């Protein structure tokens, strides 16, 4: 008892002797002790400010805005691919230069999230979304009014840096709002919003170029970017919420404000020290690179071989979009159920790595889809045959991406946006390399061996 006697609350001698509290006024013969009161256990369900406890309607509304911003990332990357020939003629350049603007856009899609993710974890997601979409809109209109290939090249690269804010922060927003048992389904919608971009963009871009001209591709994207900026400003809620952190007082001056914004974007690369992250990012990068290899060479193959105009070439991307959608939806619906089933078999103990077992299911699609695609083109089979192979390959690629992204979020909840940004970097790097070398490899090796 004596070791507990310190300054704190007061008890009487009778209380010390009997061990029972006595209701008495403070007076002689009292000593003070320090009471060890356990801190209250935090329950997010009792905290209405926590996004995990938001009403369902608010979660869905917030997620819809985030997914729309995510959609713009890869939508912007491929929308002018069917118009590549017209853009090449307008700027009096060659196809290699036009493909380089496409490939470097993908590279910026990988690099920029290394800045957006840690920045969002310091100042919150909302203002990063709004700021990036504002600058994206400005860069897009400048691409549309470019009168030289240099100007187009520069603003296309900048557009890529700001278009990727959705893919950089989207997974973090999902983890902010949804619990583990429903996160797989929500994550599948996040991945679906990303990978639906290329097929939808290619279909739209082909017909816009054919009937309005390639500049209108960028004018329409400017309108879309501006609308999303306004909607985000008025309706997008902040999802980054850390109840255990002490709230800092508002910054007193500009220097204090800038000091709080300081961060090292290269610190995200430290996540590559973890073998599990490297082993997850590698197959995802290869699968994603294969998909963008198809995207880069499809206009050059289906145009001359099957005599398709830009509009019909754009419609060919429906095959990839169908595979993407099915892969993402199937992965999202099966991974949550499989994890619950595996946990029950493990005496109720959930293991995050259980989710990765499903990636083996995608291996045949990723492996044999491209082989079938190339040799179907080589033997000049009807156009439906290579498109079926494209669908199968896309299914495997997006099944892999969805499973891997969900696992990275589950395994790195506190730094979910940074973990997924590392994954985005690796897969964008592979996508850039595959798309940049696609036309050259095809010209040297032919469709089958490529």
C-alpha positions in Angstrom: 0.0 0.0 0.0 2.8 2.5 0.9 4.2 2.2 -2.6 1.0 3.4 -4.0 0.8 6.5 -1.8 1.5 9.5 -3.9 -0.1 12.8 -4.7 -3.3 12.3 -6.4 -6.8 11.6 -4.9 -7.4 11.6 -1.1 -8.6 8.7 1.2 -9.0 8.6 4.9 -7.3 6.4 7.6 -10.4 4.3 7.9 -10.4 3.6 4.2 -6.8 2.5 4.4 -7.6 0.2 7.4 -10.8 -1.3 6.0 -10.1 -1.2 2.3 -13.5 0.2 1.7 -14.3 3.8 0.6 -15.7 6.1 3.3 -17.8 9.1 2.4 -16.2 11.8 4.6 -15.0 15.3 4.3 -11.3 16.1 3.8 -9.6 16.5 7.2 -6.7 15.4 9.5 -5.5 11.9 9.0 -5.9 11.8 5.3 -3.2 10.8 2.8 -3.2 11.0 -1.0 -2.7 8.3 -3.6 -2.6 8.1 -7.3 -5.5 6.2 -8.8 -4.7 3.9 -11.8 -7.7 4.5 -14.0 -7.5 2.6 -17.3 -8.0 4.7 -20.4 -11.3 4.2 -22.1 -11.3 1.7 -25.0 -11.8 3.5 -28.3 -14.7 2.1 -30.4 -15.2 3.7 -33.7 -18.9 2.9 -33.7 -19.3 5.4 -30.9 -17.5 8.1 -32.8 -19.8 9.7 -35.5 -16.8 11.6 -37.0 -15.0 8.4 -37.9 -15.6 7.6 -41.6 -16.0 3.9 -40.6 -19.2 4.8 -38.8 -20.6 7.1 -41.4 -24.1 6.3 -42.7 -24.2 4.1 -45.7 -25.5 6.8 -48.0 -22.6 9.1 -47.1 -20.1 6.4 -47.7 -21.5 5.6 -51.1 -21.7 9.3 -52.1 -18.1 9.9 -51.0 -16.9 6.7 -52.7 -18.7 7.6 -56.0 -16.8 10.9 -56.2 -13.5 9.2 -55.4 -14.1 6.5 -58.1 -15.0 9.2 -60.7 -11.6 10.8 -60.0 -9.9 7.4 -60.2 -11.6 6.8 -63.6 -10.0 9.9 -65.0 -6.5 8.5 -64.5 -6.4 5.7 -67.1 -9.2 7.2 -69.1 -6.9 10.1 -69.8 -4.0 7.8 -70.7 -5.6 6.0 -73.7 -8.4 8.2 -75.0 -6.3 9.6 -77.9 -4.7 6.3 -78.9 -7.2 5.7 -81.8 -6.3 9.3 -82.9 -2.6 8.6 -82.9 -2.3 8.8 -86.7 -4.2 12.1 -86.9 -2.1 13.7 -84.1 1.1 12.5 -85.8 0.0 14.1 -89.1 -1.0 17.4 -87.3 2.4 17.8 -85.6 4.3 16.4 -88.6 6.1 13.8 -86.5 6.4 10.0 -86.3 4.4 7.3 -84.4 7.4 6.7 -82.0 7.1 10.2 -80.6 3.3 10.0 -80.2 3.7 6.6 -78.4 6.4 8.3 -76.2 3.8 10.8 -75.0 1.6 7.9 -74.1 4.4 6.0 -72.3 5.7 9.0 -70.4 2.1 9.7 -69.2 2.1 6.2 -67.7 5.5 6.8 -66.1 4.2 10.0 -64.4 1.2 7.9 -63.3 3.8 5.8 -61.4 6.0 8.6 -60.0 3.5 11.3 -58.9 1.7 9.0 -56.5 4.9 8.8 -54.5 4.2 12.5 -53.7 0.4 12.5 -53.4 0.2 9.5 -51.0 2.5 10.8 -48.2 1.2 14.4 -48.7 -2.4 13.1 -48.2 -1.3 11.4 -45.0 -0.1 14.7 -43.6 -2.8 17.2 -44.8 -5.7 14.8 -45.6 -7.1 13.4 -48.8 -9.7 16.0 -49.7 -7.5 19.0 -50.6 -5.1 16.8 -52.5 -7.9 15.6 -54.7 -9.2 19.1 -55.3 -5.8 20.7 -56.0 -4.7 17.9 -58.3 -7.9 17.9 -60.3 -7.7 21.7 -60.7 -4.3 21.6 -62.2 -5.2 18.5 -64.3 -8.0 20.5 -65.9 -5.7 23.4 -66.8 -3.1 21.0 -68.3 -5.8 19.3 -70.4 -7.0 22.4 -72.1 -3.4 23.4 -72.9 -2.9 20.0 -74.6 -6.0 20.7 -76.7 -4.8 24.1 -77.9 -1.1 23.1 -78.4 0.4 24.3 -81.7 3.7 22.4 -81.4 4.7 18.9 -80.5 6.9 20.3 -77.7 4.0 22.1 -76.0 1.8 19.0 -76.4 4.6 16.8 -75.0 5.2 19.0 -72.0 1.6 19.4 -70.9 0.8 15.8 -71.6 3.5 14.8 -69.1 2.1 17.3 -66.5 -1.4 16.0 -67.1 -0.2 12.5 -66.2 1.3 13.8 -62.9 -2.0 15.2 -61.8 -4.5 12.8 -63.4 -3.2 9.9 -61.2 -4.3 11.4 -57.9 -7.3 9.1 -57.8 -5.3 5.9 -58.2 -2.8 7.2 -55.7 -5.3 8.0 -52.9 -8.4 5.9 -53.9 -7.3 2.8 -52.0 -6.5 4.9 -48.9 -10.0 6.4 -49.1 -11.5 2.9 -49.3 -9.5 1.7 -46.2 -10.6 4.9 -44.4 -14.3 4.1 -44.9 -14.8 0.4 -45.0 -14.0 -2.4 -42.6 -12.0 -5.5 -43.5 -15.0 -7.8 -44.2 -16.4 -5.4 -46.8 -13.1 -3.9 -48.0 -12.6 -6.5 -50.8 -15.8 -5.6 -52.5 -15.2 -1.8 -52.2 -11.6 -2.3 -53.4 -12.9 -4.2 -56.5 -15.0 -1.1 -57.4 -11.8 1.1 -57.0 -9.8 -1.2 -59.3 -12.8 -1.4 -61.7 -13.0 2.4 -61.9 -9.3 2.4 -62.9 -9.3 -0.3 -65.5 -12.6 0.6 -67.2 -10.8 3.8 -68.2 -8.8 2.5 -71.1 -11.6 0.7 -73.0 -14.2 3.4 -72.5 -11.6 6.1 -73.5 -10.6 4.2 -76.6 -14.2 3.8 -77.8 -15.0 7.4 -77.1 -11.7 8.7 -78.5 -12.2 6.9 -81.8 -15.6 8.4 -82.5 -14.7 11.9 -81.2 -11.6 11.9 -83.5 -13.7 10.7 -86.4 -16.5 13.2 -86.1 -15.1 16.2 -84.1 -11.4 16.1 -84.5 -8.6 15.1 -82.0 -8.6 18.4 -80.2 -12.1 17.8 -78.9 -10.8 14.8 -77.1 -9.0 17.2 -74.7 -11.8 19.7 -74.7 -14.3 17.1 -73.4 -11.7 15.9 -70.8 -11.4 19.5 -69.7 -15.2 19.7 -69.1 -15.1 16.4 -67.2 -12.1 17.6 -65.0 -13.8 20.9 -64.2 -17.0 19.3 -63.2 -15.2 16.8 -60.9 -13.2 19.7 -59.3 -16.4 21.6 -58.5 -18.2 18.5 -57.2 -15.2 17.6 -55.0 -15.1 21.0 -53.5 -18.7 21.0 -52.4 -19.4 17.4 -51.7 -16.3 15.4 -51.0 -15.7 14.7 -47.3 -12.4 14.2 -45.6 -11.8 10.5 -44.8 -8.4 10.6 -43.1 -9.2 10.3 -39.4 -6.8 9.3 -36.7 -8.5 9.6 -33.3 -5.4 8.5 -31.3 -3.3 11.4 -32.5 -3.2 14.7 -30.6 -4.7 17.5 -32.6 -2.2 20.2 -33.3 -3.1 23.9 -32.9 -3.7 25.8 -36.1 -0.5 27.1 -37.7 0.4 30.5 -36.5 2.2 31.7 -39.6 3.2 30.7 -43.1 6.6 29.2 -42.0 4.8 26.9 -39.5 2.3 25.9 -42.2 5.1 25.0 -44.6 7.0 23.1 -41.9 4.1 20.8 -41.4 3.9 20.1 -45.1 7.5 18.9 -45.3 7.9 15.2 -46.2 10.2 13.0 -48.1 8.4 11.3 -51.1 11.3 8.9 -51.6 10.6 7.5 -48.2 7.8 5.5 -49.8 10.5 3.4 -51.5 11.5 2.0 -48.1 8.4 -0.2 -48.5 10.4 -2.2 -51.1 12.5 -3.5 -48.2 9.6 -5.7 -47.4 9.8 -9.0 -49.4 6.0 -9.5 -49.4 5.5 -6.1 -51.1 8.1 -6.8 -53.7 6.7 -10.3 -54.4 3.2 -8.8 -54.8 4.3 -5.9 -57.0 6.3 -8.0 -59.5 3.5 -10.2 -60.9 1.1 -7.2 -60.9 3.6 -5.2 -62.9 4.0 -7.9 -65.5 0.2 -8.5 -65.8 -0.4 -4.8 -66.1 2.4 -4.4 -68.7 0.8 -7.1 -70.8 -2.5 -5.3 -70.8 -0.9 -2.0 -72.0 1.1 -3.9 -74.6 -2.3 -4.8 -76.1 -3.5 -1.3 -75.9 -0.4 0.1 -77.7 -0.4 -2.3 -80.6 -4.1 -2.9 -81.1 -4.7 0.1 -83.5 -1.7 -0.8 -85.6 -2.8 -4.4 -85.9 -6.6 -4.3 -86.3 -6.5 -1.2 -88.6 -4.4 -2.6 -91.5 -5.2 -6.3 -90.9 -9.0 -6.1 -90.7 -9.4 -2.6 -92.3 -11.0 -1.0 -89.3 -11.5 2.8 -89.1 -10.7 4.6 -85.8 -14.3 4.2 -84.6 -14.2 0.4 -85.1 -10.7 0.2 -83.6 -12.1 1.9 -80.5 -14.9 -0.7 -80.3 -12.3 -3.4 -80.1 -11.4 -2.2 -76.7 -14.7 -3.4 -75.4 -13.1 -6.9 -75.2 -10.4 -5.6 -72.8 -13.0 -3.7 -70.8 -15.2 -6.8 -70.5 -12.2 -8.8 -69.2 -11.2 -6.0 -66.9 -14.7 -5.7 -65.4 -15.2 -9.4 -64.9 -11.7 -9.9 -63.4 -12.2 -7.1 -60.9 -15.8 -8.0 -59.9 -15.0 -11.8 -59.5 -11.9 -11.1 -57.5 -13.7 -8.7 -55.2 -16.7 -11.0 -54.6 -14.6 -14.1 -54.1 -11.7 -12.8 -52.0 -13.8 -11.6 -49.1 -15.8 -14.9 -49.0 -12.6 -17.0 -49.3 -10.9 -15.1 -46.5 -13.8 -15.7 -44.2 -13.9 -19.4 -45.1 -10.2 -19.8 -44.6 -10.3 -18.0 -41.2 -13.1 -20.4 -40.0 -10.9 -23.3 -40.9 -8.1 -21.8 -39.0 -10.0 -21.7 -35.7 -11.3 -18.2 -36.4 -7.9 -16.6 -36.9 -7.7 -14.5 -40.0 -4.4 -14.3 -41.9 -4.0 -11.6 -44.5 -1.9 -13.7 -46.8 -4.9 -16.1 -47.3 -6.1 -13.6 -49.9 -3.0 -14.1 -52.1 -3.8 -17.7 -52.7 -6.5 -16.7 -55.2 -3.8 -15.2 -57.5 -2.9 -18.7 -58.7 -6.3 -18.9 -60.4 -5.3 -16.0 -62.7 -2.0 -17.5 -63.9 -3.4 -19.5 -66.9 -5.3 -16.4 -68.1 -2.2 -14.2 -67.9 0.0 -16.8 -69.5 -2.0 -18.2 -72.3 -4.1 -15.1 -73.2 -1.3 -13.2 -74.9 0.0 -16.3 -76.6 -3.4 -17.0 -78.2 -3.8 -13.3 -79.1 -0.5 -13.2 -81.0 -0.8 -16.4 -82.9 -4.5 -15.8 -83.8 -3.3 -12.6 -85.5 -0.4 -14.4 -87.1 -2.7 -16.9 -88.8 -5.2 -14.1 -89.7 -8.1 -15.8 -87.9 -11.4 -13.8 -87.8 -11.2 -10.7 -85.7 -13.4 -12.2 -83.0 -10.7 -14.8 -82.1 -7.9 -12.4 -81.0 -10.5 -10.3 -79.2 -11.6 -13.3 -77.1 -7.9 -13.9 -76.2 -7.7 -10.2 -75.3 -10.7 -10.6 -73.0 -9.2 -13.7 -71.3 -5.8 -12.0 -70.7 -7.5 -8.8 -69.4 -9.6 -11.0 -67.0 -6.4 -12.5 -65.5 -4.6 -9.2 -65.3 -7.3 -7.4 -63.4 -8.1 -10.3 -61.2 -4.4 -10.2 -60.1 -4.4 -6.4 -59.6 -7.6 -6.5 -57.5 -6.3 -9.3 -55.2 -2.9 -7.7 -54.8 -4.2 -4.2 -54.1 -6.6 -5.5 -51.5 -3.9 -7.4 -49.8 -1.5 -4.4 -49.7 -4.3 -2.3 -48.0 -5.0 -5.0 -45.5 -1.4 -5.5 -44.6 -0.6 -1.8 -44.4 -3.7 -0.1 -43.0 -1.8 2.9 -41.5 0.0 3.7 -44.7 -2.4 2.2 -47.2 -2.1 5.0 -49.7 1.7 4.8 -49.7 1.7 1.0 -50.0 -0.6 1.1 -53.0 1.5 4.0 -54.5 4.5 1.7 -54.5 2.4 -0.9 -56.4 1.2 1.8 -58.8 4.8 2.8 -59.4 5.9 -0.7 -60.3 3.0 -1.5 -62.5 3.2 1.9 -64.3 6.9 1.3 -64.9 6.1 -2.0 -66.5 3.2 -0.5 -68.5 5.5 2.3 -69.8 8.2 -0.2 -70.8 5.8 -2.6 -72.5 3.9 0.1 -74.4 7.1 1.9 -75.4 8.6 -1.2 -77.0 5.4 -2.7 -78.3 5.5 -1.3 -81.9 9.2 -2.0 -82.3 9.0 -5.6 -81.0 6.0 -6.3 -83.3 7.9 -5.0 -86.4 10.9 -7.1 -85.6 9.3 -10.4 -84.3 5.8 -10.3 -85.8 2.5 -10.9 -84.0 3.1 -14.5 -83.0 6.5 -14.3 -81.3 5.7 -10.8 -79.8 
